[in-house]
Amino acid sequence: MITVQEMVQRMRSADKPFDITFVTANRTTGEGGQVRELRSAELLTKKRASRRILDFRSVRGTRAPVRIHLDLILWFNNIPVA
């Protein structure tokens, strides 16, 4: 198990795409709770995010950016995130 800080450090230093598993959540509409996977992702956010939200995109398939809150990430490269 790794911490969120370790996970972000590994994402920033990654020289190849990584996989993340996260839970969806939308406080405005009250929707969420779906577990989703983003395979072969790369980090788009370069600076430290003040709201703990990072932008990712998949290297394969659709290249549309995906915004994910750090606290909603469950797994990073098959390693659980605490």
PyMOL CGO cylinders between C-alpha atoms (Angstrom):
from pymol import cmd
from pymol.cgo import CYLINDER

trace = [
    CYLINDER, 0.00, 0.00, 0.00, 1.24, 3.49, -0.85, 0.3, 1, 1, 1, 1, 1, 1,
    CYLINDER, 1.24, 3.49, -0.85, 0.21, 6.94, 0.33, 0.3, 1, 1, 1, 1, 1, 1,
    CYLINDER, 0.21, 6.94, 0.33, -1.39, 9.57, -1.89, 0.3, 1, 1, 1, 1, 1, 1,
    CYLINDER, -1.39, 9.57, -1.89, 1.83, 11.60, -1.76, 0.3, 1, 1, 1, 1, 1, 1,
    CYLINDER, 1.83, 11.60, -1.76, 3.91, 8.63, -2.95, 0.3, 1, 1, 1, 1, 1, 1,
    CYLINDER, 3.91, 8.63, -2.95, 1.41, 7.96, -5.72, 0.3, 1, 1, 1, 1, 1, 1,
    CYLINDER, 1.41, 7.96, -5.72, 1.62, 11.55, -7.01, 0.3, 1, 1, 1, 1, 1, 1,
    CYLINDER, 1.62, 11.55, -7.01, 5.42, 11.43, -6.93, 0.3, 1, 1, 1, 1, 1, 1,
    CYLINDER, 5.42, 11.43, -6.93, 5.37, 8.23, -8.98, 0.3, 1, 1, 1, 1, 1, 1,
    CYLINDER, 5.37, 8.23, -8.98, 2.92, 9.75, -11.46, 0.3, 1, 1, 1, 1, 1, 1,
    CYLINDER, 2.92, 9.75, -11.46, 5.07, 12.84, -11.94, 0.3, 1, 1, 1, 1, 1, 1,
    CYLINDER, 5.07, 12.84, -11.94, 8.24, 10.80, -12.46, 0.3, 1, 1, 1, 1, 1, 1,
    CYLINDER, 8.24, 10.80, -12.46, 6.62, 8.13, -14.66, 0.3, 1, 1, 1, 1, 1, 1,
    CYLINDER, 6.62, 8.13, -14.66, 8.29, 7.71, -18.04, 0.3, 1, 1, 1, 1, 1, 1,
    CYLINDER, 8.29, 7.71, -18.04, 5.56, 5.35, -19.26, 0.3, 1, 1, 1, 1, 1, 1,
    CYLINDER, 5.56, 5.35, -19.26, 1.76, 5.31, -18.91, 0.3, 1, 1, 1, 1, 1, 1,
    CYLINDER, 1.76, 5.31, -18.91, 0.17, 3.95, -15.74, 0.3, 1, 1, 1, 1, 1, 1,
    CYLINDER, 0.17, 3.95, -15.74, -3.19, 2.47, -14.69, 0.3, 1, 1, 1, 1, 1, 1,
    CYLINDER, -3.19, 2.47, -14.69, -5.50, 3.95, -12.07, 0.3, 1, 1, 1, 1, 1, 1,
    CYLINDER, -5.50, 3.95, -12.07, -8.76, 2.75, -10.56, 0.3, 1, 1, 1, 1, 1, 1,
    CYLINDER, -8.76, 2.75, -10.56, -11.04, 5.35, -9.01, 0.3, 1, 1, 1, 1, 1, 1,
    CYLINDER, -11.04, 5.35, -9.01, -14.58, 5.97, -7.75, 0.3, 1, 1, 1, 1, 1, 1,
    CYLINDER, -14.58, 5.97, -7.75, -16.84, 8.56, -9.38, 0.3, 1, 1, 1, 1, 1, 1,
    CYLINDER, -16.84, 8.56, -9.38, -18.49, 11.27, -7.28, 0.3, 1, 1, 1, 1, 1, 1,
    CYLINDER, -18.49, 11.27, -7.28, -20.52, 14.39, -8.02, 0.3, 1, 1, 1, 1, 1, 1,
    CYLINDER, -20.52, 14.39, -8.02, -21.58, 16.39, -4.99, 0.3, 1, 1, 1, 1, 1, 1,
    CYLINDER, -21.58, 16.39, -4.99, -23.78, 18.72, -7.06, 0.3, 1, 1, 1, 1, 1, 1,
    CYLINDER, -23.78, 18.72, -7.06, -26.05, 16.04, -8.52, 0.3, 1, 1, 1, 1, 1, 1,
    CYLINDER, -26.05, 16.04, -8.52, -25.53, 13.43, -5.79, 0.3, 1, 1, 1, 1, 1, 1,
    CYLINDER, -25.53, 13.43, -5.79, -24.42, 10.86, -8.36, 0.3, 1, 1, 1, 1, 1, 1,
    CYLINDER, -24.42, 10.86, -8.36, -21.42, 8.60, -8.19, 0.3, 1, 1, 1, 1, 1, 1,
    CYLINDER, -21.42, 8.60, -8.19, -20.14, 5.46, -6.57, 0.3, 1, 1, 1, 1, 1, 1,
    CYLINDER, -20.14, 5.46, -6.57, -19.14, 3.76, -9.81, 0.3, 1, 1, 1, 1, 1, 1,
    CYLINDER, -19.14, 3.76, -9.81, -15.70, 2.14, -9.89, 0.3, 1, 1, 1, 1, 1, 1,
    CYLINDER, -15.70, 2.14, -9.89, -13.86, 3.01, -13.10, 0.3, 1, 1, 1, 1, 1, 1,
    CYLINDER, -13.86, 3.01, -13.10, -10.47, 2.19, -14.55, 0.3, 1, 1, 1, 1, 1, 1,
    CYLINDER, -10.47, 2.19, -14.55, -8.25, 4.44, -16.61, 0.3, 1, 1, 1, 1, 1, 1,
    CYLINDER, -8.25, 4.44, -16.61, -5.68, 2.32, -18.39, 0.3, 1, 1, 1, 1, 1, 1,
    CYLINDER, -5.68, 2.32, -18.39, -2.51, 3.66, -19.98, 0.3, 1, 1, 1, 1, 1, 1,
    CYLINDER, -2.51, 3.66, -19.98, -3.00, 7.10, -18.48, 0.3, 1, 1, 1, 1, 1, 1,
    CYLINDER, -3.00, 7.10, -18.48, -0.67, 10.05, -18.29, 0.3, 1, 1, 1, 1, 1, 1,
    CYLINDER, -0.67, 10.05, -18.29, -0.77, 13.01, -15.93, 0.3, 1, 1, 1, 1, 1, 1,
    CYLINDER, -0.77, 13.01, -15.93, -1.64, 16.35, -17.53, 0.3, 1, 1, 1, 1, 1, 1,
    CYLINDER, -1.64, 16.35, -17.53, -1.52, 18.53, -14.39, 0.3, 1, 1, 1, 1, 1, 1,
    CYLINDER, -1.52, 18.53, -14.39, 2.04, 19.82, -14.08, 0.3, 1, 1, 1, 1, 1, 1,
    CYLINDER, 2.04, 19.82, -14.08, 1.79, 22.06, -11.01, 0.3, 1, 1, 1, 1, 1, 1,
    CYLINDER, 1.79, 22.06, -11.01, 0.64, 21.23, -7.52, 0.3, 1, 1, 1, 1, 1, 1,
    CYLINDER, 0.64, 21.23, -7.52, -3.15, 21.25, -7.49, 0.3, 1, 1, 1, 1, 1, 1,
    CYLINDER, -3.15, 21.25, -7.49, -4.66, 23.37, -4.73, 0.3, 1, 1, 1, 1, 1, 1,
    CYLINDER, -4.66, 23.37, -4.73, -8.02, 21.56, -4.84, 0.3, 1, 1, 1, 1, 1, 1,
    CYLINDER, -8.02, 21.56, -4.84, -6.43, 18.08, -5.00, 0.3, 1, 1, 1, 1, 1, 1,
    CYLINDER, -6.43, 18.08, -5.00, -7.90, 17.50, -8.45, 0.3, 1, 1, 1, 1, 1, 1,
    CYLINDER, -7.90, 17.50, -8.45, -5.66, 16.22, -11.22, 0.3, 1, 1, 1, 1, 1, 1,
    CYLINDER, -5.66, 16.22, -11.22, -6.23, 15.93, -14.96, 0.3, 1, 1, 1, 1, 1, 1,
    CYLINDER, -6.23, 15.93, -14.96, -5.38, 12.71, -16.75, 0.3, 1, 1, 1, 1, 1, 1,
    CYLINDER, -5.38, 12.71, -16.75, -5.79, 11.37, -20.25, 0.3, 1, 1, 1, 1, 1, 1,
    CYLINDER, -5.79, 11.37, -20.25, -5.62, 7.92, -21.73, 0.3, 1, 1, 1, 1, 1, 1,
    CYLINDER, -5.62, 7.92, -21.73, -2.83, 7.26, -24.20, 0.3, 1, 1, 1, 1, 1, 1,
    CYLINDER, -2.83, 7.26, -24.20, -5.06, 4.73, -25.95, 0.3, 1, 1, 1, 1, 1, 1,
    CYLINDER, -5.06, 4.73, -25.95, -8.63, 5.27, -27.09, 0.3, 1, 1, 1, 1, 1, 1,
    CYLINDER, -8.63, 5.27, -27.09, -10.25, 8.61, -26.37, 0.3, 1, 1, 1, 1, 1, 1,
    CYLINDER, -10.25, 8.61, -26.37, -7.74, 11.28, -25.46, 0.3, 1, 1, 1, 1, 1, 1,
    CYLINDER, -7.74, 11.28, -25.46, -10.27, 13.50, -23.68, 0.3, 1, 1, 1, 1, 1, 1,
    CYLINDER, -10.27, 13.50, -23.68, -9.04, 14.74, -20.29, 0.3, 1, 1, 1, 1, 1, 1,
    CYLINDER, -9.04, 14.74, -20.29, -10.48, 13.13, -17.16, 0.3, 1, 1, 1, 1, 1, 1,
    CYLINDER, -10.48, 13.13, -17.16, -10.54, 15.06, -13.85, 0.3, 1, 1, 1, 1, 1, 1,
    CYLINDER, -10.54, 15.06, -13.85, -10.11, 12.96, -10.72, 0.3, 1, 1, 1, 1, 1, 1,
    CYLINDER, -10.11, 12.96, -10.72, -9.92, 14.04, -7.08, 0.3, 1, 1, 1, 1, 1, 1,
    CYLINDER, -9.92, 14.04, -7.08, -6.92, 12.48, -5.34, 0.3, 1, 1, 1, 1, 1, 1,
    CYLINDER, -6.92, 12.48, -5.34, -9.03, 11.06, -2.50, 0.3, 1, 1, 1, 1, 1, 1,
    CYLINDER, -9.03, 11.06, -2.50, -11.12, 9.04, -4.98, 0.3, 1, 1, 1, 1, 1, 1,
    CYLINDER, -11.12, 9.04, -4.98, -8.21, 7.01, -6.39, 0.3, 1, 1, 1, 1, 1, 1,
    CYLINDER, -8.21, 7.01, -6.39, -8.26, 3.46, -5.05, 0.3, 1, 1, 1, 1, 1, 1,
    CYLINDER, -8.26, 3.46, -5.05, -5.45, 1.74, -6.99, 0.3, 1, 1, 1, 1, 1, 1,
    CYLINDER, -5.45, 1.74, -6.99, -2.33, 2.92, -8.82, 0.3, 1, 1, 1, 1, 1, 1,
    CYLINDER, -2.33, 2.92, -8.82, -0.67, 0.28, -11.05, 0.3, 1, 1, 1, 1, 1, 1,
    CYLINDER, -0.67, 0.28, -11.05, -2.40, -2.48, -9.06, 0.3, 1, 1, 1, 1, 1, 1,
    CYLINDER, -2.40, -2.48, -9.06, -1.11, -1.07, -5.76, 0.3, 1, 1, 1, 1, 1, 1,
    CYLINDER, -1.11, -1.07, -5.76, -3.76, 0.04, -3.22, 0.3, 1, 1, 1, 1, 1, 1,
    CYLINDER, -3.76, 0.04, -3.22, -3.65, 3.73, -2.27, 0.3, 1, 1, 1, 1, 1, 1,
    CYLINDER, -3.65, 3.73, -2.27, -4.18, 4.72, 1.39, 0.3, 1, 1, 1, 1, 1, 1,
]
cmd.load_cgo(trace, "trace")
